């Protein structure tokens, strides 16, 4: 089973999502018991708890972990 689910790739369907999300944002939901969603916007990485509205910009080891584990796994597929 997939560990992550891509929920939005707004460059293809950007017109149906909010103006706050750019045309290049990729949003991923953690699978299974992962309670978080992850967003890549340009060179920035964000997270939020599923069901909440506000994104938290990550930095340091959290940013590196999301970049490598979440988006690294997706880009390698």
N, C-alpha and C positions, 0 to 999 in steps of 0.2 A: 504494500500500500504506500502511496506517496506521503512523504512527511510534510510537504507544504502544498498549498493550493493557491494558484495565482487567481486573485479575484478581479483585478482590474489591470488592464494595460491600456491606458487612456489614449495612446496615440491612435488606436484604432476606433475607439468608441468614446472619445473625449466629450462629445456634445451631450451625452446623457448624464455626466457627472458634474459635481459642483465646480464653480469657477476657481475655487481655491486650489484645485489640483491641476497641475500643468499637463501639457500634452505628453510629457515623457515620464510621468510617474508610473511606477510599478508597485502594486499593492499585493501582499502575500499574506494569507492566513496560515498560522501554524496549525498543523494537523493533530489529530488525537487529543491528548490532554494539554496541549500548548494553548494557553489562554490569551495569547498575544497576536497582533497583526503587525506587519512590517511594511515600510514604504521606502523606496529608493526614489529620490528626486534629484536629478543631476548627480553631484558627488556627495550628497547628504543622505543620511539614513535616519529613519524615524521609527518609532514604535508606539503602540497604544494597546490598551486592554480591549479585547473584543467587546463590542457593545457601547464603547465610549466614543466621543466625538473628537477630542483634542489629541493631536499628535505630539510626541515628545522627541525633540531632536537629540540624537545620541552622540557621544564622543568617547574617546579613549578606548578602553578594552571592550566596552559594550558595542561601540560602533564597529570595531574590528570583528567581533564575534558575529554580529548580524551580517556584515559584509561577506565574511568567509563562509559561515555556516548556512545562512539563508540564501543569499543571492549568489554565492559561489556555487552552491549545489544546483540552483536553477539554471545558471548560465552554462553549466557543464552538461546539461541534458540536451 
